[in-house]
């Protein structure tokens, strides 16, 4: 049986972080330099600003960053696991909610430079581009993405455009109090095209079941199992 979400949302990691959100809760964090971080549900953030750097660590979850220019010319870096994303005057989204420890970066304005640990060359993303990096830092293909799609979660909506079901369920997990488990790889890999309400994850799961060859079993308040028909 495979995990659909990465974890039971709202874990204790956020207790030790500078900023954190609970299951189903989002927030906006005003950073010391005037930049902003929009935190998705079940996310945690640490902030370390000094005289020579602006460092934000996305401990878990997802955040959308709006970065201001800095008169001290300090770089603005976001650390997500072993990946460092450097803003080059920009707005961008970093998502650690993907299955199997993957991280997705999507750029809304200007560009970013991505440096996975051990990579020989950094990756530069322009506005309207996104990339997914595996747990070991291996980058997938750079693809196009609309800003309205990448940042839709800030309005409580998840837009799936040919996304694997496992990624969709991982997004819903941050808004669901119990475990969401996908039982088999056939179901995990199903492609989804849908617009879902994040604030009603159970109804969104039922909507997916009405259009996909999957079965939803709610074994208890804390355990929902998704499997292929």
N, C-alpha and C positions, 0 to 999 in steps of 0.2 A: 504494500500500500504506500503510495507516494504522497508527500505533503503538497497540497495545492498552494497554500501560503507558506511563507518562510518560517513562521512561528506563530504561536498564540499571540495575537496583537496585544500591545500594552504590557510588554515584559518589564522587568525591573531594571533594564539598562538605563532607562530614562531617569530613574531615581538619582543617579550619580552624575547626570549631565546638567549643563548650564540651563538648557531649555528643553522641554519635552511636552509631547501631547499624548493624551490617552486614546483608547479605542474610540473611533468616531469623532474625535475632536481635532480641529485645526486651529492654527494661531499664526499671527504675524509677529516676527521678532525684529525690533529696530536695533540695528547694530551700531557700535560706537562711532563709526565714520559716516553715518547717515544712510548706509546701504540697508536693505531689507531682506529677510529670509522668511518666506511663507512655508510653514511647516504643515505637512500633511498629517493625517491621523497616525497614531502609534509611531511617532518619529522622535528622534533625540538629536540634540545639537550641542557641541562645545565651541566656545569662542575664545580665541587667543590673539588679541591685538597688542602689538608692541611698537617700539619706535621704528622698527625696520620691516615689519610684516603685518599682514592681515590674514590670519589663518582661522578657518572654520572647519570643524570636523563633523561630518554627518555620521553619527554613531550608528543610527539605523533609520529606516523609513525613507522619506522623500521630502525634498525641499526645492523651492523655486527661489532663485536669488536675483535681486535687482541691485546691481553694483553701481555705486557712485564713483566719480573720479576722485583721486586723492592728491591733495597738494603736496604731500610728502613723498609722492611717487612710490608708495609701498605696494607691492603686488597683493592681489586678493586671491588667495588659494582656498579651495575646498578639498579636504581630504576625505575620501570615501574608501575605507579599507586601505588597500595598497595603491590606490589610484589618487593622483593629485590633479585637480582641474584648476587651471589658472585663467581668471577672467581677463579678457583684453578689452575692457570697456563694454559691459554686456549684461544681458539678462539670460538666464539659463536654468534648466531643471536637472536635478540629479536624483535618480531613483534607485534605491537599494532594495526595493520590495520585490524584485524579480526572483523567480525560482532559482535554486541551485547556486545562490550566492552571486548572481550576475548583477551588474550595474549598468543603468542606461543614462546617457547624457544627451539632452536635447537643447539646442540653442535657439533662443527667440530673437535676440538682437546682437549684432556685431559678431564676435567670435570668441572661442576659448581654445586653450592649449591643454591637451590631456597627456599626462605622463604616467602610464602604468609602471609599477615597480619592475625593473629589469628590462624594460623596453629600450631598444637601441635608438628609436626615433619617436618623438612625441607626435601626437595626432592633433591636427588643427581642424576645428569644426566651425563652419560659417553659419550665419542665421538661416534657419529653415532646414538644418541638418541634425541628424541624431546618430548615435552609435551605441551598441551594446557590447560590454566587455565581460568576459567570463571571470570566474573567481580567481583564476591565475593571471588575469590581465590581458588575455588574448582578445583582440578586437575583432568584431564582426564587420560586415560591410557598412560603410557610411550610406545612410538613406535619407530621403527627404521626409519632412514632417511639418505640418502646419502648426503655427504657434497656438491656435485655438484648440487643437487636438492635444498637444503636449501639456498645456496648462489647464485643461478643462476641469481637472480635479479641484481646482481652487473655487469652482462654482458648484461643487458637489456632483459633478457628472464625470463618468469615465467613458471615453470614446475609444472603442476597439476597431481598428482597421486591419483586418487579417492578422489578428494577434492569436498566439496559441492560447488555448483555454487555461493552461497553467498560469500564464501571466495575468489573465483576467481575474482568475480566482485569487491570486496573490494580492491584487489591488482591492478586491472586496474584503479580504481578510482583515485589513486595517480598520474596517468598520463593523466587523462581526465579533461578538463576544466569545464565541467558541472556536474550536478547530474546524477548518475546512480542509478535508482530505480528498485527494483524487486517487482513486483506487488502481488505475491502470494507465499505461503509457498511451494507449490508443485515445483515451479521453484527454489526456494532457496535451496532446499534439493537435487536437481539433482546432481549426481556424475559426475565429469569431469576428463577425462584423456586427457591432451593436452599439447603442448608446444606453448606458445604464446609470441608474440613480445610486450613488454610493451610500446614501443615507438609509436606504432600504435594501440591504444586501440580500435578505431572504427573498424578497420579491424579484430582485435582479437575477438571483439564481433560478427562480421559477421561470422567468422570461427566457433565460438561456436554455432551460430544459424544453421549452415549447418549440424552440427552433433548431435544436441540436439533438443528435442521437445519444442522449445521456439520461441517466436516472439520478434523482436526488433522494437520498435517504437521510432523514433527520432522526438519528438514533437517540439523541438526547438534546437538551438545551446546549450542551457543550461540544457536541460532535455531529457534524454533517459529512456524509460520505457521498462523493460524486463518482459515478462509474459510467462506462460506455454501455449501451444497450446490447 
